[in-house]
Amino acid sequence: MRASPRRAALAATVVLLSVALSGCLTVYPAKALFSGEGGGNEVPIELVVAYEQEVTASTFPTSGSDTRTIFVPPLSERVTISVYAKLTSVGAPLEEIDKRHFDFTVADGAGTAWVDVHLRNNSTQKTIIVEGPRPGGWTVTLNYLLQGGVPGFPSDQFHVQVLVAQPAA
């Protein structure tokens, strides 16, 4: 007795699904085969500095502000935002009149703020990684007033950087 081609295909499908569900066979290579992923089709990625500022205050107050749009291309893998800011505390009686500050915000095109740092008399160090970022224009806003060179206090300083892991040109 000979099996029909339809029954043979159905039996092969049942066996393949049983083996796949048992964990003895990985489904990923089959998924890659059908979706066109894998092989040599991968887009090369390069790391691009989209924004960077570094300031160490001098003897006199140092201030500045910057609002800029950076571009995150389609197919970018991630955006890495690093913030290091140090504002030396002057102590309780003077904190009320101390005007020094550090404000840094990074938001994507939909207005989602990935970093929103506002400092007075304190410090921070953080790195935020946004996987699969929304492509398009992102807004970086920086505003600061720092002081340095005062006897007994180290100079205020900061370093901010936005890196985009994007398709190579």
C-alpha positions in Angstrom: 0.0 0.0 0.0 1.4 3.4 -1.0 0.8 6.6 0.9 -0.6 9.6 -0.9 1.7 12.7 -1.3 -0.8 14.7 0.9 -0.5 12.2 3.8 3.3 12.0 3.4 3.5 15.9 3.7 1.1 15.9 6.7 3.2 13.2 8.4 6.5 15.1 7.7 5.0 18.3 9.1 3.8 16.5 12.3 7.2 15.0 12.8 9.0 18.3 12.2 6.7 20.2 14.6 7.1 17.4 17.3 10.9 17.5 17.1 10.9 21.3 17.1 8.6 21.6 20.1 10.7 19.0 22.0 13.7 21.3 21.9 15.8 18.9 19.8 15.7 21.2 16.8 16.2 24.9 16.8 13.7 26.9 14.8 15.9 30.0 14.4 17.8 28.7 11.2 14.5 28.0 9.6 13.2 31.4 10.5 16.3 33.0 9.1 15.9 31.0 5.9 12.4 32.2 5.4 12.9 35.9 6.4 16.2 36.4 4.5 18.1 37.1 7.7 21.6 35.7 8.4 24.2 34.9 5.8 25.9 37.9 4.4 22.9 40.2 4.4 23.8 42.0 7.7 24.4 45.8 7.5 27.8 46.9 8.9 27.4 49.2 11.9 29.7 52.1 12.9 29.8 54.1 16.1 29.3 57.8 15.5 29.7 60.6 18.1 26.5 62.6 17.5 27.1 65.1 20.4 29.8 65.8 22.9 30.6 68.6 25.3 33.2 68.8 28.1 33.8 71.7 30.4 35.9 72.3 33.5 35.3 75.6 35.1 38.0 78.2 35.5 38.5 80.8 38.2 35.5 82.8 37.0 32.0 81.5 36.5 31.6 79.5 33.3 28.2 79.3 31.7 26.7 78.1 28.4 23.7 76.7 26.7 23.2 74.6 23.6 20.1 73.2 21.9 20.8 71.0 19.0 19.1 68.4 16.8 21.0 65.2 16.1 20.0 62.6 13.6 19.5 58.9 14.4 19.3 57.0 11.0 16.9 54.2 10.3 18.3 50.7 11.2 20.5 52.2 14.0 21.1 49.5 16.7 21.4 51.7 19.8 22.0 55.2 21.2 24.4 55.4 24.2 24.1 58.5 26.3 26.9 59.1 28.9 26.7 61.9 31.5 29.3 62.8 34.1 28.7 66.0 36.0 30.2 67.2 39.3 29.1 70.4 41.1 30.8 70.7 44.4 28.4 71.4 47.3 29.0 74.7 49.1 27.2 73.7 52.3 23.8 74.5 53.8 24.0 78.2 54.5 25.1 79.2 51.0 23.1 76.6 49.0 20.1 79.0 49.0 21.9 81.7 47.1 24.1 79.4 45.0 23.1 79.8 41.3 25.4 77.0 39.9 23.5 74.4 37.9 23.8 71.7 35.2 20.8 70.8 33.1 21.0 68.1 30.3 18.1 66.6 28.3 18.0 64.1 25.4 14.6 63.4 23.8 13.7 61.5 20.7 11.4 62.8 17.9 8.3 61.7 19.7 9.2 63.7 22.8 10.3 60.8 25.0 13.1 62.1 27.3 15.7 59.4 27.6 17.9 61.6 29.8 16.7 64.5 32.0 19.3 65.6 34.5 19.0 68.7 36.6 21.8 69.3 39.2 22.5 71.8 42.0 25.1 71.2 44.6 25.5 67.5 43.7 27.0 65.1 41.1 26.0 62.3 38.9 27.5 59.7 36.6 25.3 57.5 34.4 25.2 55.8 31.1 21.8 55.1 29.3 21.6 52.7 26.4 18.6 52.9 24.1 18.3 49.7 22.1 16.5 49.9 18.7 16.1 53.7 18.9 13.4 55.6 17.2 14.9 57.0 14.0 14.8 60.7 13.1 15.7 63.9 14.8 16.5 63.8 18.5 16.9 67.0 20.6 19.8 67.6 22.9 19.5 70.5 25.4 22.3 71.7 27.6 22.4 74.6 30.1 25.0 75.2 32.8 26.6 77.6 35.2 29.8 76.3 36.8 32.5 77.7 39.2 36.1 76.8 39.6 39.3 77.8 41.2 37.8 78.7 44.6 40.2 77.9 47.4 39.1 74.7 49.2 36.7 73.6 46.5 37.5 71.6 43.4 36.4 73.0 40.1 32.9 72.1 38.8 33.0 70.0 35.6 31.0 67.8 33.2 31.4 65.6 30.2 28.4 64.5 28.1 28.4 62.3 25.0 25.8 60.8 22.7 27.0 57.9 20.5 24.9 56.3 17.8 25.6 52.8 16.5 24.3 53.3 13.0 24.6 51.7 9.6 28.0 52.4 8.0 28.0 54.9 5.2 
